[in-house]
């Protein structure tokens, strides 16, 4: 049987709706029973946990959007694991806090607090902002909805604000992750000389909707140009994550993860890392995959540092 501590841990995690903790302890119980020679019971417990996780995964079906929102929201099925994220430790730690707070939100609510769910991602293209949204959706078992900002903004007075209201109303009824990419299109600084009255109204409407939002959905914004954003926006988000081009340690991890068993035994890491400097995460990933394709088509099974450097060089030359 499970130990007293395991039973208490199961009850505590159930009371605060911490599913991942509950499953983790359940698997510990299974391992404990297996060691005691109760293989059949251990197998049954693991099967129950796996079955429940599979049901939760299948429940992330694409939401049927009202006709007014079709074309404005692009639903995606999350599949990117947390291990795919390679970035600075400070960013990884804050993302981990978002995940931890969500799964223990019951404990926070009991003390009058809420989990952080309004996040702003700032940084150059290809540094992992969209991937973070995908990872959060996958880790939190929530559907991912990409807001088509280019279709959201129109030239007709009042229409963009009306569409924003529809989206925020939809968030209340359909819990999920809503990702506004190229956020500066609607969050531009109201003090800019070239701003027009309609866009000021759009931003004011968004600020109001964001502040009044009491849903359980996540609202994510991403921008490559933080200087264009209105300063009032930063105060409305629970957290602002600053993304940068990958440093040497991150570049090496990205390349190693993508290459896997394709990496040659003799690999000039110093030259590869030097050539990859200044490239974004997505550019490095793309170049590494190009190198893998090249060796596969040549009926080889290892990527040399020379082949990868050539692929990286092509990315640099494409600027």
Beta strands, then each sheet from edge to edge (+ up, - down):
strand 1: 73-76
strand 2: 118-122
strand 3: 144-147
strand 4: 177-180
strand 5: 218-223
strand 6: 239-242
sheet 1: 1+ 3- 4- 5- 2- 6-
end
